[in-house]
Amino acid sequence: MSTHIKLSSFLALAFLLPAAAFGTPHSAKPTFDHSGFVSWCCVKTLYPDVCYSTLSRHANATLDDPARLARIAVQVSLKQVQSFAANLTCLSRNATGATQSALADCIESMSGAACAMRDSLEKMRAVALGRAGQGFAAAMNDVQTWMSAALTSEETCSNGFEDVGDGRSNVETEVRHGVDLAWMVTSNALALINYSVNDHANL
């Protein structure tokens, strides 16, 4: 199993940590240009380089708002998962036996992850518009739970290839690389969600 994937239990519980664990409170937030803001927030993730490389192009859209950045991060994560799922579908067309079965299971897992992300985006947009129909903490707890579930689905995809082949085939290598990238982007999105919740608490 990938080292990245082994960290899923930590990330799934990250939102239970005290507010201080996510760094500088809102009142002490330094001033940056938009790119600097993204870089500063990405330091709070497990994969800051991946975070900045995938989110910096959206810097102007963040308006230096942690909640906006978190929503953008979920959007980027959803696109990454959808792209990976499309690649899995292509790979499955020429696969046979255990590999084909593992790919089918992986596609199903990625579909579950994408569904959790879409639910998260819908809830986050509702929160931003004041239409969540529940308090901020309860609404964002739903989002954190769904994004943690997305990580679990991605981990399930990776686990499905543990007993397939020797781990050296082109298909297995491509799948593991794709899972790792999707997982890192998703874990970063969850970390930024956690930070935005902490930022809101310090307003």
Residue pairs with C-beta under 8 A, 6 or more apart in sequence:
1 155
1 158
1 159
1 162
2 158
2 176
2 179
2 180
2 183
4 180
4 183
4 184
4 187
5 154
5 155
5 158
5 159
5 179
5 180
5 183
7 46
7 187
8 151
8 152
8 155
8 183
8 187
11 46
11 148
11 151
11 187
11 190
11 191
12 148
12 151
12 152
14 190
14 191
14 194
15 141
15 144
15 148
15 190
15 193
15 194
15 197
17 194
19 25
19 198
19 201
19 202
22 44
22 194
22 195
22 198
23 44
23 195
24 30
25 198
25 202
26 199
26 202
26 203
27 202
29 199
30 40
32 39
32 40
32 64
34 59
34 60
34 62
34 63
34 64
35 56
35 59
37 59
37 62
37 64
37 69
38 51
38 52
38 55
38 56
38 58
38 59
38 62
38 69
39 48
39 52
39 56
41 51
41 66
41 69
41 192
41 195
42 48
42 51
42 52
42 55
42 188
44 191
44 192
44 195
45 51
45 187
45 188
45 191
45 192
46 184
46 187
46 188
46 191
47 184
47 187
47 188
50 181
50 184
50 185
50 188
51 73
51 188
51 192
54 73
54 76
54 80
54 185
54 188
55 69
55 72
55 73
55 76
58 72
58 76
61 68
61 72
62 68
62 69
62 72
66 192
66 195
66 196
66 199
66 200
67 124
67 127
67 128
67 196
67 199
67 200
69 192
69 196
70 124
70 189
70 192
70 193
70 195
70 196
71 121
71 124
71 125
71 128
73 185
73 188
73 189
73 192
73 193
74 117
74 120
74 121
74 124
74 147
74 189
74 193
75 121
76 185
76 189
77 117
77 150
77 182
77 185
77 186
77 188
77 189
78 114
78 117
78 118
78 121
80 181
80 182
80 185
80 186
81 110
81 113
81 114
81 117
81 150
81 154
81 182
81 186
82 114
84 110
84 178
84 179
84 181
84 182
85 107
85 110
85 111
85 114
87 174
87 178
88 103
88 106
88 107
88 110
88 175
88 178
89 107
91 103
91 171
91 174
91 175
92 100
92 103
92 104
92 107
95 103
95 171
98 163
98 164
98 165
99 164
99 165
99 169
99 171
99 172
102 160
102 161
102 164
102 175
103 171
103 175
105 156
105 157
105 160
106 157
106 160
106 161
106 175
106 179
109 153
109 154
109 156
109 157
109 160
110 153
110 154
110 157
110 182
112 149
112 150
112 153
113 149
113 150
113 151
113 153
113 154
113 182
113 186
114 150
116 146
116 147
116 149
116 150
116 153
117 146
117 147
117 150
117 186
119 142
119 146
120 142
120 143
120 146
120 147
120 150
120 193
123 132
123 139
123 140
123 142
123 143
123 146
124 140
124 143
124 193
126 132
126 133
126 139
127 136
127 139
127 140
132 139
136 200
137 197
140 193
140 196
140 197
140 200
143 193
144 190
144 193
144 194
144 197
147 186
147 189
147 190
147 193
148 190
150 186
151 183
151 186
151 187
151 190
154 179
154 182
154 183
154 186
155 183
157 175
157 179
158 176
158 179
158 180
158 183
161 167
161 172
161 175
161 176
164 172
165 172
167 173
167 176
